Amino acid sequence: MTEEPVLFEARGAVALLTLNRPAALNSFTRAMHQALWAALDRAEADEAVRALVITGAGRGFCAGADLAEFDFTPGPDLVARADPGPVIEQAFNPTVRRLQRLRMPTIAAVNGVAAGAGASLAMTCDIAIAAPQASFIQAFSKIGLIPDAGGSWFLVERLGLARALALAMTGDKLPATQARDWGLIWDVAEDPLAAALALAERLAQMPTKALVATRALLREAGTRTLDAQLDAERDMQSALGRTHDYIEGVMAFREKRSPNFKGA
């Protein structure tokens, strides 16, 4: 029986998703995308789950797209069969959009190499923690392509144009500690999974709707003027002002006790 390409484990308020094709460095097939979507559905359907961690099985986090899925058999329709556009449109882009819309915060535990769209996957998560031996590689230029799965956007957002261009053009490896120092990821830890799970447990006890609203505001800030962002902040604060967690947070502060957030 074939091993599941994505493993799901509920740990109380935290869901752990493990990319599970270690022999292929967890590179993505279409079936793996579908399995990831099913796991995300499962996490969202469980009301107890309020944070999510994604990691990789074996020695790698994710090596991007599995090029074995592309048909390079010689023939008159080779160009059409080898076109990466359809798999980007039908698999990678929906995965990025889905993670960005998830109702809970997400953390990537980058246990090893994150290459190509695998690096994009780590950046798509709200927070990334990597092992000291992990690395991030924009491998696209080595095969005549450009960063995808949001990579061209995330790189500029995180690093600025100069560093983004150099990494994308050269395809050079970015070690985890340098990725942290440059702002590509949040932190480096000897055991990134344990660190990610501990942080996820912490976030799961916090006001979930406010965390997700914070994600949306910060992600979209670069597309708005200051005036527009001020309006967006006002509208979001007003919406959050009608939540249980806002009332609970203020009451707990006034009563000098720990709040009991419900994510509602």
C-alpha positions in Angstrom: 0.0 0.0 0.0 1.4 3.4 -1.0 2.3 5.7 1.8 0.1 8.9 2.1 1.9 11.9 0.5 0.8 14.2 3.4 0.4 13.0 6.9 -2.1 14.7 9.3 -1.9 14.7 13.1 -4.1 16.7 15.4 -2.2 17.6 18.6 -5.0 19.3 20.6 -5.2 22.9 19.3 -2.4 22.3 16.8 -2.5 20.4 13.5 0.8 19.0 12.2 1.0 18.3 8.5 4.0 16.4 7.2 5.0 16.3 3.5 5.7 12.6 3.1 7.8 11.8 0.0 11.2 11.7 1.7 12.9 9.7 -1.1 12.0 12.6 -3.5 12.9 15.3 -0.9 9.1 15.8 -0.6 8.9 17.3 -4.1 5.3 18.1 -5.1 3.2 15.9 -7.4 -0.4 16.8 -8.3 -1.5 14.0 -5.9 0.5 15.6 -3.1 -1.2 19.0 -3.6 -4.6 17.3 -3.5 -3.5 15.5 -0.3 -2.4 18.8 1.2 -5.7 20.4 0.4 -7.5 17.5 2.0 -5.4 17.9 5.2 -6.1 21.7 5.2 -9.8 20.9 4.9 -9.5 18.5 7.8 -7.7 21.1 10.0 -10.2 23.8 9.2 -13.2 21.5 9.9 -11.8 20.7 13.4 -13.0 23.6 15.6 -10.4 22.7 18.2 -7.5 23.4 15.9 -6.3 27.0 16.0 -2.7 26.8 14.6 -1.0 24.6 12.0 2.6 23.4 11.4 3.9 22.1 8.1 7.2 20.1 8.0 8.9 17.6 5.8 9.7 13.9 6.3 13.3 12.8 6.1 16.2 15.1 5.4 14.4 17.7 3.2 11.6 20.1 3.7 10.4 20.4 0.0 12.3 20.3 -3.3 9.6 22.1 -5.2 7.9 20.4 -8.2 8.6 16.8 -9.0 10.0 17.2 -12.6 9.3 13.5 -13.1 5.7 14.4 -13.6 6.5 16.4 -16.7 6.5 14.6 -20.0 9.7 15.2 -21.9 9.3 12.3 -24.3 10.5 13.4 -27.7 7.7 14.1 -30.1 5.9 16.9 -32.0 3.9 18.0 -28.9 6.9 18.1 -26.5 6.6 21.8 -25.8 2.9 21.5 -24.9 3.5 18.5 -22.7 6.4 20.0 -20.9 4.7 23.4 -20.2 4.8 24.1 -16.5 2.0 26.7 -16.7 -0.9 24.2 -16.2 0.5 22.6 -13.0 1.2 26.1 -11.6 -2.3 27.3 -12.3 -4.0 24.0 -11.2 -1.8 23.0 -8.2 0.8 25.4 -6.9 -1.2 28.7 -7.1 -4.3 27.2 -5.4 -2.0 25.9 -2.6 -0.5 29.3 -2.0 -3.9 31.0 -2.1 -5.4 28.4 0.2 -2.6 28.8 2.8 -2.9 32.6 2.7 -6.7 32.3 3.4 -6.5 29.7 6.2 -8.5 30.6 9.3 -5.5 29.9 11.5 -1.9 31.0 11.7 0.7 28.7 10.0 4.3 27.8 10.8 6.8 26.1 8.6 9.3 23.8 10.4 12.0 23.7 7.7 13.9 20.6 8.6 16.2 20.6 5.5 16.5 21.9 2.0 13.7 24.1 0.7 14.2 24.5 -3.1 12.2 26.2 -5.7 8.5 26.1 -4.9 9.6 24.5 -1.6 11.2 27.8 -0.6 8.0 29.5 -1.6 6.0 27.2 0.5 8.0 28.1 3.6 7.6 31.8 2.8 3.8 31.3 2.3 3.4 30.2 5.9 3.1 33.1 8.4 6.2 32.1 10.3 9.2 29.9 9.3 11.7 28.2 11.7 14.6 26.3 10.1 17.2 23.8 11.2 20.8 25.1 11.2 21.6 22.7 8.3 18.6 23.8 6.2 19.0 26.0 3.1 16.8 27.9 0.7 17.5 27.7 -3.0 15.9 29.5 -5.9 16.7 26.7 -8.4 14.6 28.0 -11.3 17.3 29.7 -13.3 19.2 26.4 -13.5 16.4 25.0 -15.6 15.5 28.1 -17.6 12.5 29.2 -15.4 11.6 32.0 -13.0 10.6 31.8 -9.3 6.9 30.7 -9.0 4.4 29.7 -6.3 4.7 33.3 -5.1 8.5 33.2 -5.0 9.0 36.3 -7.1 6.7 38.3 -4.7 7.8 36.8 -1.4 11.5 37.3 -2.2 11.2 41.0 -2.9 8.8 41.5 0.0 11.2 39.8 2.5 14.7 40.7 1.1 14.4 43.8 -1.1 15.1 43.9 -4.8 18.9 43.6 -4.8 19.1 40.4 -2.7 16.0 38.9 -4.4 17.4 39.4 -7.9 20.8 38.0 -7.0 19.3 34.9 -5.4 16.9 34.3 -8.2 19.4 34.8 -10.9 22.3 32.9 -9.5 20.3 30.1 -7.9 22.9 30.1 -5.0 22.1 28.4 -1.8 21.0 30.6 1.1 22.0 29.0 4.5 19.4 29.0 7.2 21.3 31.4 9.5 21.8 33.9 6.7 18.1 33.5 5.7 17.2 34.5 9.3 19.7 37.4 9.4 18.3 38.7 6.1 14.7 38.4 7.2 13.6 35.6 4.9 12.6 33.5 7.9 11.8 34.1 11.6 14.4 31.9 13.4 16.8 29.0 13.4 16.5 26.1 15.9 18.4 22.8 16.4 15.0 21.1 16.5 12.8 23.2 14.2 9.8 21.0 14.6 9.8 21.2 18.4 10.3 25.0 18.2 7.5 25.3 15.6 5.1 23.2 17.7 5.8 25.1 20.8 5.2 28.4 19.0 2.0 27.0 17.5 0.7 26.0 20.9 1.3 29.5 22.1 -0.5 31.0 19.0 -3.3 28.6 19.5 -4.1 30.1 22.8 -4.3 33.6 21.4 -7.1 35.5 19.7 -7.1 33.6 16.3 -9.3 36.0 14.4 -7.0 38.9 15.3 -3.9 36.9 14.3 -5.4 36.1 10.9 -6.6 39.7 10.4 -3.1 40.8 11.2 -1.8 38.5 8.5 -4.1 40.0 6.0 -3.4 43.6 6.9 0.4 43.2 6.8 0.3 41.2 3.6 -1.7 43.8 1.8 0.0 46.9 3.3 2.4 47.2 0.4 -0.4 47.5 -2.1 -2.1 50.4 -0.3 -1.4 54.0 0.4 -1.1 55.1 4.0 -4.6 56.6 3.9 -6.0 53.4 2.5 -4.2 51.4 5.2 -5.6 53.6 7.9 -9.1 53.0 6.6 -8.4 49.2 6.5 -7.2 49.3 10.0 -10.3 51.1 11.2 -12.6 48.7 9.5 -10.8 45.6 10.8 -10.6 47.0 14.4 -14.4 47.6 14.2 -15.0 44.1 13.0 -12.7 42.6 15.7 -14.4 44.8 18.3 -17.5 42.6 18.0 -15.6 39.4 18.8 -15.6 37.5 22.1 -11.8 37.6 22.3 -11.7 41.4 22.2 -14.2 41.7 25.1 -12.4 39.0 27.0 -9.0 40.5 26.4 -10.0 43.9 27.7 -11.9 42.5 30.7 -9.0 40.3 31.6 -6.6 43.2 31.4 -8.8 45.3 33.6 -9.3 42.5 36.1 -5.6 41.7 36.1 -6.0 38.1 35.1 -5.0 35.8 32.2 -7.5 36.0 29.3 -9.4 32.9 28.1 -9.4 33.4 24.3 -11.7 31.1 22.3 -10.7 32.1 18.8 -14.1 33.6 18.3 
